[in-house]
Amino acid sequence: MGGTSFRLFPHLPPEIQDAIWDAAVRPATKSHVHSFIIADHHCQSLDSVSVPGFFLRFGAHGKVNGGFKLAVPHDDPNSGPNSSVYLSDSGLWMACKQSRAAMNRRFPTNEWWSGIPGKGQPERKARAGECFGQQNVAHTTSYIDSNAQVQHITIRPDEDLFYFSPLQLDSINWFHHYAFNDVPLIDYRGYNTASPSSSFLGLHVALDYDPLMLETLAGRTVNCPHRRVTFSTTSIVDMVDVFHESAARTIWFIDHRLRRLEGMSANDTKTEAQSRMVLPTASASISPGDRQDGGRVFYSNDCVFTEVQREDYLSEWFMGEENGNGTVFEFFDLLHQVAGGRLEVEGSRRMKVLACEVAPGAAPRLAMARTGSVVCVDCAEEKQETLFRKTDRLRDAESDDDGFSLEDFAQSNLL
């Protein structure tokens, strides 16, 4: 008998079998993290842009939509595994009748946003939008993997966190979305005349905070031959305008530099270099729910993302990297000034910060493996001011487009 098989399973009492299948589904009491790559209008077909992921398919026939698109990443931004929770129980939709029943028990109010036809596909009890306004609604959609197999992923739009991978994020022309290009991804409930309507994206969206976002808004020139994402002031303002103003979502900026003050000792001199490279481990006593000390907590398969509030920042957290000048809260303040009244982000409860820690029991991982920061591993070993120093050597080394293409990423083993 194989090490992963249990031939006596069918002979167990039905209630025991159901309990085992139920245990295979993600915990119901937690808010989870789901990663996506977002692609722009210029990606009009699956081959026009090399996106390192599988496009989600919406609609009755399971087609890739023609406007903005979402893709399930092959890996995380640095070739680590995709730690999205939607992958942990995705296979249960197709494994067998009992596993499918367990998913239906966990997500009884589930809208199917994709209708890919095929033998053995789950029954679609509700279509997109049919459960809008009800409590604990789940959304399930589909993609076709590299083996041409249909896979289904499920998210809870009101509770879970939609994390946008930095891959291609700087190529998005956010004005296209701002200009009412209707796709099934998001609704514009932020306008005074608009009311909430059904959309795939939930209430919480997240992206990695790049310390150079602050430098960009401040008008300071940044030169780094390894920079991964190149934002402009316009693209930053447009992006926040779409999610915060137009769509009235909560935007979470993940600052991977943040470290807890708890448990630090005077003898911890190693943290100067090592704390930059290894993510800290979250406390094993962290609440199993989705809130801790009044703040939100989100879980991926290997990390815990904890809300960092402005009033608690100095008393509970510190910067664990040399590139620690400038907080996300300073970025929020400057964004309000630079936007010239276009963004109502000053004191907003929908502009928030998350710290990232390794989940208890998970293997330690490099801090840079989740950042998506423009400050790469090579540059992190240098002092921050060298990132801004203009020299002939650096100018000669930089490419004309001041950034990496997807091909460059692939050749550098970053995808």
N, C-alpha and C positions, 0 to 999 in steps of 0.2 A: 504494500500500500504506500502510495506516495506521501511525502511529508506534508503536503498541503491538502490532502483529501481525508474525508471522514465518511466512510461508507455506511456507517450506522446512523447517519443524520436522518435519513427518511424514516427510520423506525422510532425516532424520538416522538414524544407527544406533540401534537400540533401547536399547543401553546408554548412549548419550549422552542420549537422551530421558529415560531413567530418572534419570540423574545430575542433569539440569536440574530435574526434578520434585522429586527429593530435596532439592535446594538450596533449594527454595521452602518446605520445612517448617522449623519453628523448630529452632535448634541443639539437638542431643541432650545436649550436655555442660553445659547451664546449667539452673539452677532459675529458674522464671519466676513473674511476678506476674499474678494474675487478679482483676479487680474484680467485686464483686457488691453489689447492694442487698439487704438482708434486710428482709422485711416480716413483721409480726406476725399473730396469729390474727384480729385485728379486720378484716383484709383478706380477707374470705371470697369475694370475687369480683373479677374483673378491673376492674370499674368502681367498687368501693366506696371505694378509695383511689387517688388519682392518683399512681402510682409512675412516675417518669421512666425506665422501662426495660422490657425484655421478660422476662416470667416464664419461668423454666425449666420444662419439662414432663417429668414423671417417669412411669414405669409403662408398661405394655404399650400403652395407648392414647394416651400422651402428654398426660395431663391435668395441670393445675396442682394441686399437693397442697393439702389443706385446712388444714394447720397452718402452721408457719413456711414461708416461701417465699423463694426466691432469684430475683433478676432481673439480667439483663445491662443495665448502665446505658447510656442513650443517649450520655451524655458523662461527663466527670469532674465533680467537684462544682462547678467554676467554668466550665462550658461549653467546656472544652478537650476534645480528642478522647479517647475511651476508649482508653487505651494498653495494655489487656490483651493479653497475647501470644496468648490463645485466638482473637483476631480475625485474627491475622496469617496463619493457615493454615486458618481455618474453611471458607473457600470451596472448599478442595481436596477436601472430602468430596463435593461435588456437581458440580465442574467437568467431570470426564470420568473415564473408566475408569482412565487412567494416573495422574491426580492422586490418585484414591482409593487406588490401589495404593501410591503413595508414602506416604500416611498410614498404611496398614496395615503397611508396612515399618518406619516410625518407631515405631509403637505396636502391636507384634505381640500383646501381651497387653492387649486393650482390652475393657472392659465397656461395653455400651450401656445407659444408665440411662433411655433414652426409646425408645419404640417407635412414634413417630408414623407412621401408615400413609401411603402415597402412592406414586405412580409414581416410579421412579428413585432410591428411597432406598437407602442403603448396606446391605449385608448385615450383620446383627447376629450376629457369630460367637459372642459371649458376652453373657449378660444380667447385670444387676446382681447382684454377689455371687458369681458363678460362678468368678472368678479370685482370690477373697480368699485372702491368705496367700502368693501367689506374688510373685516379684520383678518390679519395673518395671511394675506394673499401671497402666494408664491408664483414666480414666473419660470417656465421651462422653455428653453429653445434648443436648437440642435446645430451640429456642424458635422462635416464629413472628414474623417481623419486620413492619415497617410495610407491606410490600408483600404480606403474607400468604404469604411464602415461608418454608419450613422451613430453619433454619440449625442447624448442629451445632458444638459447641465441645468441645474435648478438654483435659483437665487430668491431671497426674500427682499423685495425692493424697499420696504419700509425700515428694515433693521440692518441689513448687510451693507458692507462698504465696497464700492466699486473703485478699484485701484487702476489708474491708467498708467501703463508702462511708459517709460520715457522714450522708448523706441518710436521714432517718427512723430513724437508729440510736437516737436518744433516745426514740423512741416505742415501742420494744420492751418488752414486759413479760417480762423474762427468767425470772421465776418460772414461767411457763407451760412453758417448756422444761425448767427445773430439775425440774418436777413430772412428769417422765416422759411428756411428750406425744410419742409415738413418731412421727417423720417420717423419711424416708430421708436426712436431711441429716447426722446425727451419731450416734455411738454413745457409750454411757456406760461407757467402759473404765476410768475412774478409780476406780470402786468396788472394794473388796476382793473382793467376790463376783462381779464381772463380768469377763469376758474380752473382748478386742477382737472386734468383729464388723464386717461390711461397712457402710460409710456413704459418702456422696458427699463430704463435707468431708474434707480431708486433715489432716495432722499439724500444719500451720503456718497459723495465722490471724493477721491483722494489722488494725490500725485506727490512725487518726491520733491521736497523743497531743495532747491539748488541755491547754495549761498551766493552764487553770482547773479541770481535774480535781483538781489538787493543792489549789487554793484551796477547792474544794468539800469535800474530805475534811477540810481543816483548819477548816472551819466559818466561813470568811471570806466575806462577802457580795460578790458580783460583779454589777455592773450594766453591761450593754453593749447598746444598742438594736440592734446588728447581729449579736448572737451567733447562731451557726448551729446549735449543738447545746447542749441544756440537760440536763446529767446531774444526778442526785441521788446522794447517798452510797449509798442503797439500790440504785439501778440499776447503779452501778459495781461494787459488791460482788457483786450477783447475776450480772452479766455475767461477771466473772472466775470466779465459782463454777461457772458452766456450762462454760466452756471449759477452765479450769485444773484444777479439782477433779473435776467429774463426767465430762468428756470426755477429760481428761488430754492436752489439746493444748498446744502451745507458742504463747503469745500474744506477738506482736511489736507493740510500740508505736513508730510512726514519728514521730520528732521532727524536724520540718522546720526547726527553728532551728539544728541542728548544722552546723558547718562544720569542715573539716579545717584543722589548723595547717600542713600541708605547703605550701611555696611562698609563705607569707605574708612580706611585707617591711615594713620600717619606713615606706616611702613609700606604703603602701596605705591612706592616710587616707580614701579614698572609701568604704571598706567600712562605715563607720558607718551610712550611709543605704542605699547600694546593696546591701549584702550582705543586707539584710532583704528586698529585693524580687526578687532574681535568684538562682536556685539555682546553686551552683557546679557545675563540670563535673568528672566523675570522671576519674581518671588514665587516659590511653590505654593504660597498661601494666598495667591491672587484669587479673587472671587470667581466662581464658575459662571456667574452671570455676566451681563454686558455692561456693568457699571462698577466703578471702584472709587470710593470716596467722592461720590457725586459726579465723576467724569465717566465718559464712555470708554469702553474697552472692546477692541475687535481682535479676532483670532484668525490667523492663517494656519496652515498645517505645521509650521515650524516657528512662528513668531507671534508675539503678543504686541498689539499696538494700543498704547495707553494715552488718553487725552492729557495734555499738559496745559494747564490754565495759566493765564497771565499772572494772576495774583500768587500762584504757587511756584512760579518758575525759579526764582532765586533761592527759595527755601528748600526745594526738593530736587532740583536738577542742576547739572552743569554741562559745559561743552567738553566733550571728550577728545577733541581734535585741535591741532594748531590752527586750522581754518575755522576758528570759532568766533570770529568777530562778526557781530551783527546777528540778531535773533530774528526769528520769523515774525515776532510781534513788531519789531522795527520795520520789517518789510511791509506789514499791514499798514503801519502808520504812513510810510512813505508812499505806498500805493494810493492811499486816500488823497494825498497831496498832489501826486503826479496826474491822477485821473481828472482833476479839475472839476469835481462835482458829478462826474459821470457815474461813479461807483459810490454806493452808500455802505462802505465797509468799516467806517470808523465806529468802534464799539459793537460791531455786528456779532450776533450770536451764531452766525452761520459761516464765520471765518475762523477756523480752529486749527490746532496743532496736535500732532501725534508723535510720540516717541516709539521707537522700535526696539524690542528686546527678544532674545531667543526664548522660546517657550520652555517651561520646565520639562526636562527629560529629552529635549531635542539636542542634536549634535551642535556644538559651537560652529559658528560660521563667520566668515570675514565680514566686517562691517560694510566694506565697499560692495559686497555682493548684492546688497539690496538698495543701495542709495540711488543709482541713476544719476549721481552727482557729476557735474562737469569736472570736478576735481578727482582725477583718476588715481590709481594706486601709485604710479610713478610720481605724479605731482604732489601727492599727499606726503611724500617723504621730504619735500622741500618746504621751506618757509613760505608763508602765504604771499609775502611781497614779491617773490620771484614770479608769481603768476601774472603780475602786472608790469613787470619790467620789460620794456621794449629794447631788444637788442637785435643786431644784424643777424646773429645766428638764429634767433627765434623766428624772425621775419622770413628768413630763407627756408626754414623748416616748415612753416605753415603753408597749408594748401590755399588755393585761390578762394575756395568757398568757405574758409574758416571753420571747417567742421568735417566730420566723417560722413561718408555715404554708407548705405547699408552694406555695400560690397566691402568697404573698408572695415566695417565691424566684423563681417564674416571672416575676412582674411586675418583679423587680429584675434580670432577665436573669442570674440565677445558675444556672439550670438549662439 
